[in-house]
């Protein structure tokens, strides 16, 4: 994320920066009086491809760029330290304001990406190239432009809808309503879904497909509780028949863990992903210091306690003695949902031949609790952490949306539309649980709408932990104030037999449901309005 923030007005008048292709830089700087002109740039198929690739540059990563995995630290799943990567900590303490760097950075990035898409759509017809490829490129650019609008709306609410690369004189734009933006995004993605391929091959695998568009609609509709639309869009993804839950052929029990490693990188589960992500960034975001990493994001006890036992019971269903045992030793006798250890590194665990000892206070212990760049909770994120990246040359793809989320969207939408007895509910939950080596749903216990809702919500966190979805889930479920106020706890300190007190959070739901519109934009645009209570 970039922290030298500018307003939309500046972005509309001049876009620059380092990009994947040197030619793209000239394309993006065309407004400058001494730069290459449109007549000189838009000529060939290669020009169009390079320009479209510049639109794809804005697709976010997990731990760089707009770093989607950091959204976990704005939920009850994790805490963030090291403000050089964004001041996430201030938001959960209720200290954010319109100068908040994280919100300003995302506002800038997304509007820059939207303008790139508009520039492409306005000029690509000048290129001499195959018409079918040109048309496909247009739908890709429109879908990406819709996605960038969608991302902004989910953070800020109503935003200006940008359909053209406006001149500076036309840049004082008012905010459209959320309903307007929602309808624009859904309309664009629907049209694109009906014209884009269901599958790509080889180097084009990363591109936006029909499935990507339907998946985005499903996610957006679910957030706004438009359950019928979410269900229908998810079903369209399922019915394409091109996606499936990843399974490791040689060792199926490792399938879930392998999905986030190089072992399972190429798979049919990824629907929308960032290719070849930033080298080593994951290692310098989650890994323990003792193995050459840094720990900026640390899981909380809340996410750890969510996982069931291998018998399909929550720890809260057990007796007080068993609850105490599992809180002190979360993977006691290796009897927890395997997704726990696939997602979280635990105290006492051996990782890359190194024993993790957060409660060893010796100065020689780099990973002692409270040390700089060490865990803040006694836990570490394990998802997307591959020891091969210790060298800092990471190129592991990051999945923004994967098929498991779509199955969970579909199931939740069925439950919320009173179709909880539809056999697809248990069918798809069992598919997800079986891949994780968990027992099937106990239909004698989960046999009402309320009980299935409880199971679906727990399953979402177990399956999608640290992938950013929890940030949205706690808002749309109306539990933001319940889970984001009060004391945050970490692992149990064996010396005191008490959980670590990490930080105290403060959330004003009426204000914190949305992010503040950046101050730079408020000052630059007299037509811009601020979100409530900022």
N, C-alpha and C positions, 0 to 999 in steps of 0.2 A: 504494500500500500504506500502511496505517495502522500507525504504530509505537508508539502508546500501547496496549499489549496488555493484554487481559484474559483470564480463563479461561473455559472453557465454562460454569462455574457462573454467572459473571456474565452471560454471553451469554444463558443460559436464563432468568435472572430479569429481565433488562431489556435491550431492544434499542432503540437510538436512532441517530440520525445523519441526515445529509442524504440525501434520496432524490429520485427523479425527480418524484414527485407529492406535493404537500403533504398530501393525504388519506392517503397511505400512511404518513406519519410518525405520524399518530394511530393508525392500524391497528397499527403495530409497537410502539407504546407502551401498548397496551391494559392491560398488567398494572399500570401505575401507578394508584394509587387515585383520582386526579383526572382520569384520561384518559377518552376516549370508551369506552363499553362495547361488548361484542359485539352486544348487541341493537340498539344505535344504528347500528353500522357495517354489518353484513352484511344488506343489504336488496335492492340492485339489481344488475343486470348490470354497471353501471359500477363499483360497489364491488368486485365480483369481479375485473373486469379490472384495476383499479388494484392490488389485492392481488397478483394474479398477476404483474403487471409488477414489483412489488417483489422477487419471487423471481428474475426475469430480471436484476435489477440486479447480482446476483452473478456473472453470466457474465463471465469475465476478458477483458482486452484484451491486446494485444501489448506495450505500453510504458507502461501505467498500471494501476491496480488491482493484480491479482496478476501483471501484466506477464510473460506467458508467454515472450516473446522473450528475457528476461533469463536463462532457463534455459540458453541457449547459453553463458553465462559460467560455468556449472557443468559444462560439458563442455569438450572440447578445441577447440571452434569459436571461442571468443571469450574475452576478459577484460573485467572490469568495473572501473570506477573510480567515484568520487563516492559515498561511503557514505550520503549523504542519500537515495538511492534504494534503499537496502538494502545490507547488508554482505556482498555476494556474494564479495568477495575473501577474506574470512577463511575461508570454507568450503573453498575450493580449496587453502588453505594448511594445512588441518587444524586450524584454530583455533576452529571453531564449538563451541558448548556449548548447554545448554538455554535460555540467555537470548538466543540468536541471533534477531535481529529478523525476518529473512525467514521463517523457519519459524513463529515466533509469529504473525506477521501473517496468513499463509495459514491456519493453524489457526483463528484467530479468525474470519476472513472466511467460511470454508467452513461452520463450525458455525452462524454467524449466518444464512447462506443456507439451511441445512438447517432451521433453526427457522422461518424464514419460510414454507418449503414446508409444513411440518407445520401451522402455524397456518392456512394457506390450506385444506388438505385437511380440517381439523377443522371448519371454519366455512362453507365455500362452499355447502353444502346449504341454508343459511338464506336464500340470495339468491333472489329471484324473477327467473328468467331462463329462456331456452330450455334444455331439458334436454340436447339434443345438444351445445350449446356448453359447458354446465356440465361434461358428461362429458369433452369434449375438454380443457378446462382442467385437470381432475383428472389426466389422463394427462400433460399437459405438466408439471405441478407434481411429479408422481412421478418423471418422467424427469430433471428438473433436480435433484431431491433425490438421486437415484441418482448423477448426475454429480458432485455435490459430495462424496458419500461416496467415489467412485472417485478423485477428485483427492487427497483426504486419504490414502487407502490407498496410492497410488503413491508418496507422499512419506514417510509415517510407518509403513506396515505396518498391522497390525491396529488398528482404532479402534472406539469405541463406535458401534453402529448405532442411529440415532435415528429412531424412527417416530412419536413424539408430541412435542408441546411440553411437556415435563416441567416440573413445578413445581420451585422451588428445593430442596424437600425430597427430590425424586426425582432430583436431578442428579448424585449421586455414582455415576457409571457406570463399569463395568469395560470394558476393551478386549475386543472380539470378536476372534476369530482372523482371519487374512487369508482363510482359506478361507470363513469365515462371511460376511465382507464381500463377497468376490468373488461368492459365490452369491447374496447379496441383490441386489447391483448387476445381475448378469446377469439374474436373475429379474424384477426391476422393469423393466429396459430391454426385455426380450423382450416382456413383457405390454404395455408402452406402444407398442412398435413394431407390435404386432398391432392396435392400436386408433387410432393417430394417422394423419393423412393423409400420403400420399407427397409431396404438394406443397401449397404455400400460394400465395396471390396477394397482390399489393399490400403493404399495411402488415404483413401477417402473415408475410411471407417469412422474417423473422428467427426465427420460432418453431421449437421442437423438432418434428421430423418423424419419420416412421418411419425414414427414412434416417439421421437423426442418431443414433437409438438403435442401429441395427445397426452404424453406424460406430464408436460408442463401445465396443460389445461387441468389435468386431474389434481395436481398439487395446488394450483391456484383456486380452483373451485372448492376444494376441501377446506382451505383456509377461510373462505367466505361462507362456509356451511351450505354451499349449493351442492347438496349431496347427490342429487340425481345427475347433475352434470359431471361431478367427480367420478361417480360410478360408471357413467357411460363412456367417459374418456379413458378410464382405466381399462374397461372391457375392450375398447378398441385396441389398446396396446396388447392385451392378452390375445385377442383374436388375430393379430398379425401373424402369430405363430413363429416369430423370429427370435424371441427372447426366452431364456430359461434360467433357473437358479444354477449357479456354478457348482460343480461337484468335481473334486479331485479323484480321478479314476483310480490311481494307485492306492489311495488311502482316503476313502470317503469321509471318515470321521474328522479329518483335518480340513474339510472343504471350506468351512466358514473362515477359519484363520488364514488359509491359503489365498482366499479371494483378495486380501489386502496386501499380498506379497507378490514378488515377481513370479512366483510359482503360478498364480492364478490371474496374472495381469490381463492376458488376452482371453476374453470370455464372452459369453452370450448374455450375461446379466447386465452389463453396462448399457445404458440407454443414451445418456448424455455425459460426456467426460472430457476432461482436459488432458491433452496428450503431452507426454514428455515434460513433466512439471519441473519446477525449479530445483537445480542440483543441490542435494544435501539439506534442503530446508526442513524437511520432516525431522531429520536427525537433530537439527538445531532448534527444534520446537518441542519435541516430546521426550527424547532419549535421556537416560540418566547421565550425569557427568562422568561417572566411573567408566563408561564405555565411550567417552569422547563426545557426548552430546550436550544439549542444554534442555532444561525443563521450563518451558514458558507456560504451558497448559497442563494443569494437574487435575485428575478426576476427584470428585467428591465422594463421601460415604453414601450419599443419596443414590448415585448411579450404581455403585457397587451393590448396595442392598436391594436393588430392584431385581436382580437375577434370581431365578428359581433354583431349587435343588434339582438334581437329576431325576427325582421322583415327580417333578412337576408341581412342587409346593413352594409358596413364598416362605421366606424365613419367618414372616410374621404369623404364619399358620402353625408354627412349631411352638413348643413350650419355651418358657423364659430361659431355661438353661441352654437350650439349643440356639436360641436367638443370640445369646451372649457369646457362644462358641463361634458362630458364623460371623458375627461382627468383629471378633478378635482375629479370627483366621478365616477370611472370606471363602477360601477354597478348601475348607476342612475336609480331609480325606478324599480330595479330588471329587467332591460330591456336589458341584454347582454346574449350572448351565455352562457348557464349554465356551460359549460366547463371552463369558466373563474374562477368562484368561486370554482369549483372542483379542480382547479390547483393552484390558487393563493389566499393567504389571503390578504385582503385589509385594508387600514387605516380606523379606525372607526368600523371595524367589531368586533363582539363578537365571541370569540373562546374559547370553554371550560369555559364558564362563565366569560371570561376575555376580556375586551375591549382593542383593539390594538390601541395605540396612539403614533405612531412614532414621531410626531411633538410636543409632550408635553415634554418640556425641563427640567421638574422637576427631580432632582437627584433621587427621589424615583421611577421614571418611568424607569424600567429596559430596556424597549424596545425603549427608545428614540434614535433617529437617531444619529449614531456616537459612541454610547456607545460600550464598548467591548462586543463581542458576540451578538450584536444586529443587526437588519437589516441594510444593507448598502444603501438600495434604498427606504425604506418605504413600501416595499412589502415582502411577505414571500411565499415560496413554500408550497403548501398544498397537492400536489400529494404524495401518499404513507405515509401521516402523519395521523396516527390513534391514538386518545387519549388513547387507551388501552396500548400503548407503553410508556406512561409516566413513568412507573415503570422500564423501561430499560430491559424488557424481550422480546423484539421483535423477532418474528419468521415468520413474514409475508413474503411470497414468493415474489421475484422480477421478473417481466416479461422482458426478454431481447428482445424477438420478440413476438408480439401478432398479432392476425388475422386482426385487423384494419389496421395495417401497410401494411400487404400483399395486402389487398383490395386497399389501396392507391397506392402501387407500381404498381399493375395491371392497375389501372386507368391512372396513369401517363404514363406508358409505352404505353398504347393505344393512349393517346393524342400525345405523342412524335413520334409515328410511323404513324401519320396522320389518325388514326382511331378514331378521337375525336367524330365522330357521332355515333360510336358503342353504342347501348343502354346500354351496361354494364357500360359505364362511368357514366351516370346519375344514373343508378340503384344502384351502389355500393356507390356512394357519398350520395345518399339519404338514404341508409341503415345506414351509419355512422352518418349522420346528424339527422335522426329520433331517433336513440338511445340516442342522446344528447338533444332531444326535440327541435331541430331546424327545420325550414321550409325546404321543398324540394328545390332543385336547380331551380332558375328562368331561364328556358330554353330560354326565350325571350331575356335575357341579356347575358347569357353564351352560346353563339351559334357559336363561332369560336374557332379555336385552341388556339389563343392567350388569349382569355377570359377564356377558360377552364383551360389553364395552370396557369393563375393568381389565379383562384379559387382553383385548386388542391394544389398549393403551400401554400396558406393561410390555407386551410383545414388541411394540414400536420402539420403545427405549432399548430393550435388549438387542434387537436386530440393528437399529440405526444409531447406536450411541456414538457421539462425537462427529457425526456426519452433518450436523447443523440443523437437522429437522426438529429437534427438541425446542429450539428457540421459537419456532412457529407453533408447535403443538401446545405449549403451555399458554399461549395467547388465545388460540382458537378454542381451546377447551375451557377457558375462563378460570384457570387456576394460577395465573401469573402472580397475583398478590399472595396466594397461599404458599407458593414455593420459592418466591424471591424476596421474602422478608424474614429477617431474623438471623440467627447464628448458622454458619456453615461449618460442617464437621468433616474431618478427614479420618484417617486410619486410627485404630486403637493404639495408644502408647502402652507398651507392655509394662513400663515402670509404674504407671498410675492406673492402668486398666480403664482409662477414660479416653474418649475420642479427642483428637486434636481439634482445638478451636481455631479455625482458619481466618474467618472474617465475619463481620456483621453486615448484612445487606439491608438496603432500604429501597422499597419500591412503591411509587405512587402510580397505581394502575391507570388512572385517568390521564396521566402525563406519559408514563413510560411505555405504554402500549406502542407508541410511535416514537420515532427519533426526531430531534429538532432539525428544522431546516437550517442549513449552514448560515452563519452570520454573514459571510462574504456574499452569499446570494441575496440575502435580505437587504444589504447595503447597495448592491449593484442593480437590483431590479425593483423599482417602485411598485410593481404590480404583484410582487410575491407576498404571501401571507404566511405567518408562523403557525405551527401546531399549538394546540391548547396547552396552557400553563408553562410555556417556555418563554 
